[in-house]
Amino acid sequence: MTTGRCVGLLLTVAVLGTGCSGAATSTEPPPGPEQQALAAYERFWTVSQAAFASPASREWSGDLAEVATGPALEATLTEVRSYAEFPAHTVGAISRAPSVASVSDARIDIVDCVDLGDSRLVSDRTGEVLDDLANRVQRFRYRAELVVEDGRWLVERTDAALDEPC
């Protein structure tokens, strides 16, 4: 066998070996409830932040209903609609550090540390920053309760504990 054929054979074996090792990873157990709830909480933040960044661009109720329910859905929709009517939107980044606080069969509580960073509420009409930056709490605890509805985790309640720095 020539050197070129040997190298080709080795590459083929290596590729096939990689394919087999990849197949082994697909037998990993599905994510547990805690990981599912954390992923659902991340989706809630992603959709909420998109809605706050562009509240008047469309009707957000369907998107938000995919990630929230009950009081969390109502409060978020109310705030997004208020931004759209004012009109204003958010800009900048918010950082977070969520962790699971408690778990039961049908409910998972998440505690987060929210850092508003360079996030601002800006008027669409004037471009003016509407936040009271001198007096706002920069970092605070944020709690979320998630419940299972129709086989998926949704944020049901949220509480921004502004008096609890983190």
Secondary structure, 3 states (H helix, E strand, C coil): CCHHHHHHHHHHHHHHHHHHHHHHHCCCCCCCHHHHHHHHHHHHHHHHHHHHHCCCCCCCHHHHHCCECHHHHHHHHHHHHHHHHCCEEEECCCECCCEEEEECCCEEEEEEEEECCCCEEEECCCCCECCCCCCCCCEEEEEEEEEEECCEEEEEEEEEECCCCC
